[in-house]
Amino acid sequence: MKKLDLYIIRKFLGTFFFSLLLLLCIVIVFDISEKLGKFLENDVPVKAIVFDYYKNFIPYFANMFSSLFTFISVIFFTSKMAYSSEIIAILSSGISFHRFVVPYLISATIIALLSFLLGAFVIPNANTHRIDFEKQYMDKRYTNKEQHIHRQIAPGTYIYMSSYSVTSNVGYDFSIENFKGDTLVDKLTSSRISWDKDSSRWVIYNWKLRKIDGEKETYTTGSRLDTVMAFQPSEFSENPSKIKEQLSFPDLNRYIERMKLRGSSNIVDFQIEKYKMIANAFATFILTIIGVSIASRKIRGGMGFHLGLGLLISFSYILFMQVSTVFATNGNMNPLLAVWTPNILYTVIAIFVYRTAPK
């Protein structure tokens, strides 16, 4: 059985990496043709294109479609084995279908671990370099300035700035409000706020503090106030969709916990990103079992039918994942349930097709 195991593992991984490499080559060619005008227009150095953009773009794209290509690889080489009667010979020799699936699961484990490690630790760092490249050379709309910022920085504490300069770390028309329940306790307003790197403190200029105690109100003013507040300049440097792409699995956990302590409700996207890292890796096992169960059966239509059915199932899985995450982002669906619902449904499908596979 060791020879058979190695044969299937070699076929599985070889087909997977070859098909993924082939797709990446095609994608890079199309991406270069699409962005060539911008590269030339912005005088982007070839070294930056290769090592700052495509070196970091390739892992991101490859991992995004790893589950899909796992499924297609299983369908492809298992169909070839079925139509050359290799599977019939293996099962006729007394090897059970359960034992036949073992090398598939070993290969799926290798791909799933690789996918998780890439997504949780390698790709976030690569995304940082890729996004920096895009901001520097490609996205001319990036102005280094955030507009009309509203944030909850702690339970009952809210800040506002009409604008914030990322390059100078200066905010304008700043205000901070503290609430006790629904009642405003105090509000501080100022014309300008800036970050002092030396002291790691915020400096508030031309400030006015209004305190409310029942029907009594008091006012205090000043020209400068050095203070510590529960937010950092780095929080304004990127929008949330960019931040989540650059956080590793441990960093995502810390970021989510920090947002929870502040009482922020804007953490759904980050929770989805965290749960996807595990769910996508687990999907490798589900799609592998579905693939081998379907493709091991010799039916009319040949390999083309198997590949067509495989593509239909894999794309329906991706569509279902997108729809469920939209419900979590824009609705009231629990993020964990939203991410894992496709896996739960397709696990049921996997069990069904596995039980009906030729034994």
Wavefront OBJ file of the C-alpha trace (Angstrom):
o trace
v 0.000 0.000 0.000
v 2.917 2.374 0.504
v 3.552 2.397 -3.237
v -0.128 3.100 -3.938
v -0.197 5.854 -1.306
v 2.878 7.527 -2.761
v 1.467 7.141 -6.276
v -1.794 8.915 -5.379
v -0.086 11.585 -3.252
v 2.364 12.311 -6.068
v -0.486 12.489 -8.590
v -2.597 14.709 -6.301
v 0.090 17.213 -5.310
v 1.691 17.206 -8.761
v -1.619 18.004 -10.474
v -2.491 20.613 -7.841
v 0.757 22.567 -8.032
v 1.023 22.273 -11.819
v -2.534 23.546 -12.420
v -2.055 26.339 -9.873
v 1.245 27.354 -11.464
v -0.356 27.339 -14.905
v -3.194 29.573 -13.715
v -0.792 31.970 -11.985
v 1.199 32.360 -15.208
v -1.994 33.184 -17.111
v -3.166 35.615 -14.410
v 0.197 37.403 -14.307
v 0.194 37.813 -18.102
v -3.312 39.317 -18.033
v -2.485 41.479 -15.012
v 0.651 42.862 -16.682
v -1.276 43.633 -19.871
v -3.919 45.441 -17.806
v -1.486 47.440 -15.651
v 1.314 48.007 -18.165
v 0.016 51.475 -19.018
v 0.060 52.527 -15.353
v 3.508 51.033 -14.833
v 4.884 53.073 -17.736
v 2.907 56.200 -16.838
v 4.226 56.216 -13.274
v 7.792 55.166 -14.201
v 7.629 52.149 -11.910
v 11.046 50.417 -11.660
v 11.116 46.839 -12.964
v 12.671 45.706 -9.676
v 9.721 47.158 -7.736
v 7.212 45.504 -10.088
v 8.816 42.083 -9.671
v 9.856 42.089 -6.007
v 7.400 44.522 -4.374
v 4.266 43.698 -6.339
v 4.238 40.302 -8.060
v 6.329 38.528 -5.427
v 3.664 39.513 -2.892
v 0.701 39.218 -5.267
v 1.354 35.566 -6.176
v 0.908 34.039 -2.655
v -2.251 36.110 -2.113
v -3.863 34.942 -5.347
v -2.665 31.336 -5.064
v -4.086 30.918 -1.569
v -7.372 32.538 -2.557
v -8.126 29.714 -4.999
v -6.313 26.821 -3.321
v -9.565 25.043 -2.345
v -10.928 25.389 -5.870
v -7.791 23.931 -7.432
v -7.659 21.150 -4.863
v -11.095 20.080 -6.028
v -10.287 20.395 -9.737
v -7.030 18.449 -9.261
v -8.819 15.597 -7.486
v -11.508 15.462 -10.173
v -8.952 15.533 -13.000
v -6.501 12.818 -11.996
v -9.093 10.578 -10.287
v -11.226 10.630 -13.462
v -8.177 9.551 -15.457
v -7.616 6.691 -12.997
v -11.281 5.674 -13.225
v -11.383 5.637 -17.027
v -8.150 3.678 -17.281
v -9.753 1.128 -14.890
v -7.057 1.707 -12.241
v -9.641 2.257 -9.495
v -11.528 -0.907 -10.434
v -8.269 -2.869 -10.223
v -7.407 -1.329 -6.838
v -10.831 -2.091 -5.322
v -10.920 -5.582 -6.881
v -7.602 -6.420 -5.201
v -9.322 -6.246 -1.813
v -8.456 -2.675 -0.865
v -11.505 -0.921 0.567
v -12.662 2.461 -0.697
v -12.073 3.873 2.809
v -8.417 2.821 2.588
v -8.192 4.105 -0.968
v -9.202 7.603 0.244
v -6.436 7.773 2.903
v -3.675 9.166 0.600
v -6.167 11.764 -0.632
v -6.687 12.925 2.943
v -2.918 12.991 3.556
v -2.484 15.219 0.496
v -5.418 17.397 1.581
v -3.796 17.781 5.014
v -0.561 19.017 3.413
v -2.461 21.550 1.279
v -4.712 22.648 4.169
v -1.747 23.242 6.508
v 0.101 25.121 3.784
v -3.003 27.206 3.060
v -3.528 28.081 6.728
v 0.123 28.960 7.371
v 0.235 31.141 4.261
v -3.041 32.886 5.079
v -2.352 33.322 8.785
v 1.306 34.345 8.781
v 2.928 34.851 5.352
v 0.314 36.588 3.203
v -0.534 39.419 5.676
v 3.083 40.579 5.552
v 3.114 40.193 1.754
v -0.108 42.214 1.550
v 1.548 45.059 3.457
v 4.260 45.339 0.792
v 1.737 44.939 -2.033
v -0.563 47.651 -0.657
v 2.394 49.991 -0.073
v 3.380 49.483 -3.718
v -0.163 50.229 -4.902
v -0.350 53.410 -2.812
v 3.042 54.619 -3.996
v 2.753 53.892 -7.697
v -0.768 52.918 -8.723
v -3.479 54.603 -6.650
v -3.291 58.315 -7.371
v -6.531 58.868 -5.501
v -4.787 58.168 -2.220
v -4.413 61.595 -0.574
v -2.880 60.681 2.788
v -5.893 62.317 4.429
v -8.945 60.832 6.132
v -12.192 62.821 6.112
v -15.008 63.054 8.697
v -13.768 60.431 11.133
v -16.210 59.053 13.705
v -14.826 56.419 16.092
v -15.806 54.762 19.344
v -12.556 54.431 21.297
v -14.007 53.067 24.565
v -17.450 52.137 25.916
v -19.397 55.409 25.941
v -16.502 57.445 24.480
v -16.594 58.810 20.937
v -14.231 60.984 18.904
v -14.705 63.065 15.774
v -12.308 64.829 13.390
v -13.281 66.708 10.241
v -9.997 65.543 8.683
v -6.776 63.770 9.634
v -3.441 63.939 7.797
v -1.667 60.583 7.784
v 1.692 62.092 6.824
v 1.798 64.783 9.544
v -0.382 62.975 12.139
v -2.514 66.079 12.629
v -6.303 66.133 13.025
v -8.605 69.128 12.665
v -11.883 70.114 14.389
v -11.375 67.440 17.018
v -13.973 66.516 19.637
v -14.308 63.769 22.228
v -17.579 62.955 24.000
v -18.186 60.829 27.096
v -21.614 59.339 27.718
v -23.097 57.653 30.763
v -25.850 55.558 29.266
v -27.595 57.935 26.876
v -26.601 61.042 28.833
v -23.721 63.262 27.737
v -21.327 63.769 30.670
v -18.651 65.945 29.054
v -17.423 67.096 25.673
v -14.016 68.457 24.708
v -13.572 70.334 21.431
v -10.438 71.766 19.857
v -9.256 73.309 16.610
v -6.385 70.850 16.175
v -4.831 67.701 17.598
v -1.386 66.271 16.821
v 0.733 63.267 17.780
v 3.993 63.851 19.659
v 6.347 60.992 18.769
v 8.844 61.811 21.522
v 6.357 61.544 24.391
v 3.895 59.198 22.609
v 1.082 61.528 23.605
v -1.601 63.513 21.861
v -1.352 67.305 22.001
v -4.683 69.154 21.933
v -4.619 72.833 20.910
v -7.123 75.615 21.700
v -9.404 73.308 23.602
v -12.711 73.861 25.360
v -14.154 71.403 27.884
v -17.857 71.344 28.695
v -18.944 69.323 31.755
v -22.579 68.532 32.462
v -23.874 67.595 35.918
v -27.634 67.494 35.810
v -28.739 71.024 35.018
v -25.343 72.454 35.937
v -22.745 73.058 33.228
v -19.143 74.212 33.607
v -16.654 75.320 30.957
v -12.864 75.127 30.961
v -10.536 76.353 28.221
v -6.840 76.135 27.436
v -4.314 76.634 24.661
v -2.491 73.271 24.955
v -3.160 69.932 26.629
v -0.816 66.919 26.522
v -2.726 63.709 27.161
v -2.966 59.970 26.503
v -6.019 58.672 24.624
v -7.126 55.184 23.627
v -6.205 55.401 19.945
v -3.014 55.532 17.908
v -2.051 57.348 14.667
v -1.652 54.021 12.867
v -5.413 53.466 13.164
v -6.058 56.237 10.658
v -3.468 55.192 8.085
v -5.661 52.604 6.354
v -9.329 51.865 5.853
v -10.639 48.712 7.596
v -10.635 46.607 4.408
v -6.907 47.271 3.968
v -6.071 46.770 7.649
v -7.641 43.298 7.848
v -5.610 42.090 4.859
v -2.384 42.997 6.661
v -3.071 41.332 10.021
v -1.728 37.879 10.834
v -3.887 35.425 12.793
v -2.458 36.458 16.213
v -2.677 40.149 15.246
v -6.307 39.702 14.200
v -7.116 38.185 17.597
v -5.437 41.083 19.401
v -7.106 43.672 17.177
v -10.575 42.162 17.708
v -10.078 41.996 21.485
v -8.909 45.617 21.538
v -11.977 46.702 19.577
v -14.242 44.730 21.928
v -12.709 46.440 24.966
v -13.478 49.771 23.353
v -17.068 48.699 22.806
v -16.724 49.008 19.046
v -19.308 47.220 16.913
v -17.276 47.567 13.709
v -15.470 44.243 14.029
v -17.579 41.926 11.858
v -15.238 42.164 8.842
v -12.256 41.301 11.045
v -14.073 38.339 12.617
v -15.004 37.058 9.151
v -11.376 37.350 8.032
v -10.238 35.408 11.112
v -12.787 32.603 10.733
v -12.102 32.326 6.987
v -8.462 31.420 7.641
v -9.573 28.214 9.368
v -12.726 27.552 7.318
v -10.901 27.792 3.978
v -8.300 25.277 5.136
v -11.038 22.916 6.361
v -12.836 23.249 3.006
v -9.875 21.460 1.419
v -10.914 18.205 3.153
v -14.589 18.607 2.235
v -13.937 19.296 -1.444
v -11.373 16.476 -1.615
v -13.893 13.923 -0.329
v -16.590 15.201 -2.709
v -14.121 15.140 -5.604
v -12.820 11.606 -5.096
v -16.334 10.253 -4.454
v -17.671 11.744 -7.699
v -14.675 11.124 -9.976
v -14.010 7.527 -8.905
v -17.247 6.415 -10.557
v -17.021 5.484 -14.234
v -20.032 7.059 -15.958
v -21.105 8.265 -19.396
v -19.751 11.660 -20.362
v -16.201 10.839 -19.412
v -13.765 13.202 -17.760
v -15.543 16.215 -19.279
v -18.692 15.462 -17.290
v -16.684 15.057 -14.087
v -14.825 18.336 -14.634
v -18.052 20.165 -15.497
v -19.772 18.844 -12.385
v -16.693 19.641 -10.320
v -16.578 23.237 -11.536
v -20.296 23.633 -10.834
v -19.908 22.391 -7.257
v -16.757 24.405 -6.540
v -18.154 27.665 -7.925
v -21.426 27.131 -6.069
v -19.369 26.753 -2.884
v -17.538 30.039 -3.552
v -20.842 31.792 -4.347
v -22.461 30.439 -1.184
v -19.486 31.645 0.866
v -19.770 35.152 -0.606
v -23.527 35.342 -0.011
v -23.289 34.172 3.601
v -20.510 36.665 4.429
v -22.600 39.481 2.912
v -25.426 38.515 5.287
v -22.990 38.723 8.198
v -21.579 42.085 7.079
v -24.840 43.799 6.177
v -27.304 41.830 8.270
v -27.542 40.293 11.716
v -26.059 36.888 10.934
v -23.371 35.658 13.315
v -19.952 35.911 11.569
v -18.842 32.451 12.743
v -22.071 30.870 11.488
v -21.878 32.816 8.216
v -18.366 31.586 7.440
v -19.007 27.987 8.460
v -22.502 27.551 6.941
v -21.104 26.606 3.482
v -18.734 24.101 5.112
v -21.572 22.581 7.140
v -23.811 22.250 4.083
v -21.062 20.815 1.879
v -20.014 18.416 4.650
v -23.520 16.936 4.414
v -23.088 16.705 0.624
v -19.652 15.098 1.110
v -21.086 12.460 3.457
v -23.877 11.679 0.981
v -21.654 11.306 -2.119
v -19.057 9.369 -0.097
v -21.665 6.841 1.021
v -22.862 6.391 -2.573
v -19.342 6.085 -4.032
v -18.322 2.713 -5.550
v -17.051 0.399 -2.804
l 1 2 3 4 5 6 7 8 9 10 11 12 13 14 15 16 17 18 19 20 21 22 23 24 25 26 27 28 29 30 31 32 33 34 35 36 37 38 39 40 41 42 43 44 45 46 47 48 49 50 51 52 53 54 55 56 57 58 59 60 61 62 63 64 65 66 67 68 69 70 71 72 73 74 75 76 77 78 79 80 81 82 83 84 85 86 87 88 89 90 91 92 93 94 95 96 97 98 99 100 101 102 103 104 105 106 107 108 109 110 111 112 113 114 115 116 117 118 119 120 121 122 123 124 125 126 127 128 129 130 131 132 133 134 135 136 137 138 139 140 141 142 143 144 145 146 147 148 149 150 151 152 153 154 155 156 157 158 159 160 161 162 163 164 165 166 167 168 169 170 171 172 173 174 175 176 177 178 179 180 181 182 183 184 185 186 187 188 189 190 191 192 193 194 195 196 197 198 199 200 201 202 203 204 205 206 207 208 209 210 211 212 213 214 215 216 217 218 219 220 221 222 223 224 225 226 227 228 229 230 231 232 233 234 235 236 237 238 239 240 241 242 243 244 245 246 247 248 249 250 251 252 253 254 255 256 257 258 259 260 261 262 263 264 265 266 267 268 269 270 271 272 273 274 275 276 277 278 279 280 281 282 283 284 285 286 287 288 289 290 291 292 293 294 295 296 297 298 299 300 301 302 303 304 305 306 307 308 309 310 311 312 313 314 315 316 317 318 319 320 321 322 323 324 325 326 327 328 329 330 331 332 333 334 335 336 337 338 339 340 341 342 343 344 345 346 347 348 349 350 351 352 353 354 355 356 357 358 359
